[in-house]
């Protein structure tokens, strides 16, 4: 089995790299010819292919609760963070809501397709060593999703949990988004299985992993204490992960 893991993982990573290289060129062309809308279609297709390409390593992918997403308002997607593989399913599943990300600034350069999308797609690139800059970028993102009825995805753990165990959520980023996107609804999102996929690191990937994204009951944050609400969302996600 381990031999197949190495072989199929190698095939997937070659596939992954080719997609990023090809779609970087496609994004640049789409951005030049049709601006944001055309480039976004390319990004959606790329992330669909990145996600379902995981079937090469036998991954099974399930989405739950997405029929309950609010319509006609901005969304603040608050989720746990298990690996870099968290991003493609969020982009694909929330594609009608134009998801933007709160991401560390280092990802804004040097990575084909991904860096270009972060820079040109409206995401917030934050310097984790500079609290003021981080809050300004997140606030800018909040105003953007409020204006356009888009969505913002934030991982309040601040970093990936390699074991899948939820790290304590931090509330300031959520508070900044709620303040600058006052009509937004919060969507708690549970990511399960991606830490298992990468339990031995990025190579080899674990074969036959079940990957599940579950939307919990959306929350209207108006009038709520955001620090208390953040703790509540963290507990909701922990409970869902424990119950599977």
Legacy VTK file of the C-alpha trace (Angstrom):
# vtk DataFile Version 3.0
C-alpha trace
ASCII
DATASET POLYDATA
POINTS 244 float
0.000 0.000 0.000
2.795 2.431 0.861
4.316 1.914 -2.598
0.989 2.882 -4.180
0.862 5.928 -1.899
4.186 7.177 -3.237
3.291 6.392 -6.832
-0.193 7.924 -6.836
0.948 10.920 -4.780
3.673 11.610 -7.336
1.080 11.499 -10.118
-1.185 13.875 -8.196
1.600 16.390 -7.478
2.635 16.417 -11.139
-1.029 17.011 -12.024
-1.221 19.733 -9.341
1.877 21.532 -10.622
0.740 21.417 -14.236
-2.650 22.859 -13.289
-1.062 25.770 -11.431
1.296 26.532 -14.320
-1.394 26.290 -17.011
-4.025 28.232 -15.094
-1.580 30.977 -14.178
-1.322 31.759 -17.885
-5.086 31.361 -18.312
-5.748 33.745 -15.404
-3.478 36.418 -16.844
-5.172 36.144 -20.239
-8.669 36.146 -18.719
-7.845 39.138 -16.546
-6.604 41.045 -19.587
-9.552 40.117 -21.831
-12.472 40.087 -19.421
-11.366 41.372 -16.040
-12.548 39.948 -12.742
-15.564 37.957 -13.950
-13.762 35.994 -16.646
-10.715 35.403 -14.454
-12.955 34.126 -11.646
-14.444 31.494 -13.952
-10.931 30.242 -14.635
-10.174 30.176 -10.892
-13.360 28.210 -10.182
-12.485 25.610 -12.825
-8.920 25.324 -11.552
-10.057 24.705 -7.986
-12.623 22.155 -9.133
-9.839 20.274 -10.919
-7.481 20.576 -7.943
-10.162 19.265 -5.598
-11.510 16.372 -7.627
-8.038 15.493 -8.836
-7.576 14.109 -5.315
-9.510 11.107 -6.549
-6.148 10.072 -7.986
-5.217 9.162 -4.401
-8.648 7.717 -3.710
-10.075 10.687 -1.805
-13.840 10.792 -1.306
-15.261 14.312 -1.152
-18.552 15.258 0.518
-20.295 18.608 1.043
-23.009 18.935 3.692
-25.384 21.738 4.640
-24.624 24.038 1.718
-28.311 24.180 0.820
-28.759 26.298 3.975
-26.413 29.106 2.941
-28.021 32.560 3.259
-28.700 34.413 0.023
-28.567 38.124 -0.760
-26.051 39.095 1.920
-22.292 38.917 2.512
-20.946 35.834 4.277
-18.143 35.485 6.805
-16.930 31.888 6.587
-15.323 30.851 9.874
-13.631 27.463 9.800
-10.962 25.269 11.280
-7.782 24.898 9.240
-6.179 21.500 8.595
-4.044 21.876 5.472
-3.477 23.772 2.240
-6.043 21.410 0.745
-8.739 23.375 2.635
-8.710 26.102 -0.009
-9.947 24.415 -3.239
-13.173 23.016 -1.706
-14.007 26.419 -0.205
-13.447 28.169 -3.536
-15.555 25.604 -5.373
-18.379 25.140 -2.853
-18.806 28.886 -2.218
-18.204 29.926 -5.842
-21.597 31.667 -6.114
-20.562 33.787 -3.126
-17.164 34.853 -4.519
-15.012 33.743 -1.556
-12.016 35.874 -0.601
-9.415 34.821 1.934
-7.547 36.242 4.885
-4.081 34.962 4.017
-0.523 35.559 5.142
1.275 37.975 2.834
4.006 35.442 1.997
1.498 33.547 -0.161
0.992 36.636 -2.319
4.104 35.987 -4.348
6.078 33.128 -5.807
3.337 30.513 -6.270
1.897 30.175 -9.801
-1.884 30.765 -9.993
-2.339 30.953 -6.206
-0.335 34.131 -5.609
-1.840 35.775 -8.681
-5.367 34.975 -7.524
-4.716 36.280 -4.012
-3.322 39.553 -5.363
-5.967 40.136 -8.031
-9.013 38.493 -6.451
-9.609 40.859 -3.537
-8.227 38.745 -0.683
-6.543 40.245 2.390
-2.798 39.638 2.541
-1.739 40.190 6.128
1.601 40.553 7.871
1.196 38.402 10.967
3.983 40.347 12.678
2.180 43.652 12.120
-1.165 43.762 13.916
-2.128 47.190 12.604
-1.512 46.246 8.970
-3.418 42.987 9.462
-6.483 44.705 10.877
-6.434 47.332 8.123
-6.328 44.642 5.431
-9.103 42.627 7.041
-11.230 45.766 7.434
-10.664 46.546 3.756
-11.837 43.043 2.894
-14.926 43.505 5.070
-15.880 46.689 3.245
-15.360 44.902 -0.068
-17.673 41.984 0.713
-20.254 44.375 2.155
-20.297 46.396 -1.056
-20.377 43.432 -3.446
-22.309 40.830 -1.380
-19.276 38.529 -1.513
-17.880 36.216 1.150
-14.722 36.268 3.266
-13.081 33.099 4.549
-11.074 33.319 7.753
-9.205 30.663 9.727
-9.225 32.052 13.293
-6.763 29.411 14.519
-4.179 31.493 12.666
-2.300 28.487 11.343
-2.884 24.937 10.148
-3.529 22.182 12.678
-1.452 19.283 11.376
-3.128 16.780 13.692
-6.663 17.971 13.021
-7.128 19.021 16.659
-8.738 22.456 16.814
-6.467 25.235 18.079
-8.009 28.081 20.102
-9.828 30.560 17.856
-8.780 34.207 17.934
-11.563 36.778 17.635
-10.009 40.081 16.354
-10.141 39.156 12.653
-13.764 38.073 12.927
-14.586 41.261 14.833
-12.995 43.404 12.102
-15.029 41.668 9.402
-18.283 41.947 11.368
-17.665 45.648 11.992
-16.930 46.519 8.364
-19.516 44.142 6.841
-22.498 44.852 9.125
-25.035 43.019 6.952
-22.974 39.807 6.841
-24.025 36.462 8.234
-21.437 34.182 9.821
-21.197 30.691 8.339
-19.407 28.178 10.608
-17.635 25.636 8.404
-16.222 22.318 9.559
-13.321 20.856 7.569
-12.690 17.190 8.312
-10.219 14.755 6.767
-7.580 17.031 5.291
-5.237 16.457 8.235
-5.580 12.710 7.634
-4.780 13.228 3.952
-1.473 14.876 4.917
-0.689 12.954 8.097
2.711 11.955 6.658
3.248 15.426 5.205
2.660 16.476 1.639
4.328 13.316 0.311
3.102 10.703 0.239
-0.559 11.566 0.629
-2.774 9.150 2.535
-4.823 6.977 0.200
-8.602 6.660 0.434
-9.187 9.621 2.742
-12.723 10.859 3.311
-12.850 14.668 3.022
-15.951 16.402 4.351
-16.963 20.067 4.460
-20.007 20.766 6.630
-21.844 24.074 6.889
-23.393 24.537 10.332
-26.337 26.780 11.139
-25.567 30.344 9.930
-25.393 32.985 12.665
-26.486 36.605 12.636
-23.746 38.400 14.620
-25.709 41.625 15.175
-25.738 42.571 18.823
-23.492 39.672 19.812
-20.290 39.869 21.813
-17.805 38.726 19.156
-15.351 37.233 21.637
-18.097 35.067 23.140
-19.443 34.247 19.688
-15.987 33.128 18.548
-15.782 30.702 21.480
-19.261 29.434 20.609
-18.297 28.791 16.975
-15.116 27.026 18.054
-17.132 24.707 20.294
-19.647 24.036 17.514
-16.832 22.999 15.192
-15.151 20.857 17.867
-18.437 19.070 18.539
-19.076 18.397 14.849
-15.562 16.989 14.423
-16.001 14.769 17.498
-19.354 13.434 16.288
-18.226 13.019 12.706
LINES 1 245
244 0 1 2 3 4 5 6 7 8 9 10 11 12 13 14 15 16 17 18 19 20 21 22 23 24 25 26 27 28 29 30 31 32 33 34 35 36 37 38 39 40 41 42 43 44 45 46 47 48 49 50 51 52 53 54 55 56 57 58 59 60 61 62 63 64 65 66 67 68 69 70 71 72 73 74 75 76 77 78 79 80 81 82 83 84 85 86 87 88 89 90 91 92 93 94 95 96 97 98 99 100 101 102 103 104 105 106 107 108 109 110 111 112 113 114 115 116 117 118 119 120 121 122 123 124 125 126 127 128 129 130 131 132 133 134 135 136 137 138 139 140 141 142 143 144 145 146 147 148 149 150 151 152 153 154 155 156 157 158 159 160 161 162 163 164 165 166 167 168 169 170 171 172 173 174 175 176 177 178 179 180 181 182 183 184 185 186 187 188 189 190 191 192 193 194 195 196 197 198 199 200 201 202 203 204 205 206 207 208 209 210 211 212 213 214 215 216 217 218 219 220 221 222 223 224 225 226 227 228 229 230 231 232 233 234 235 236 237 238 239 240 241 242 243
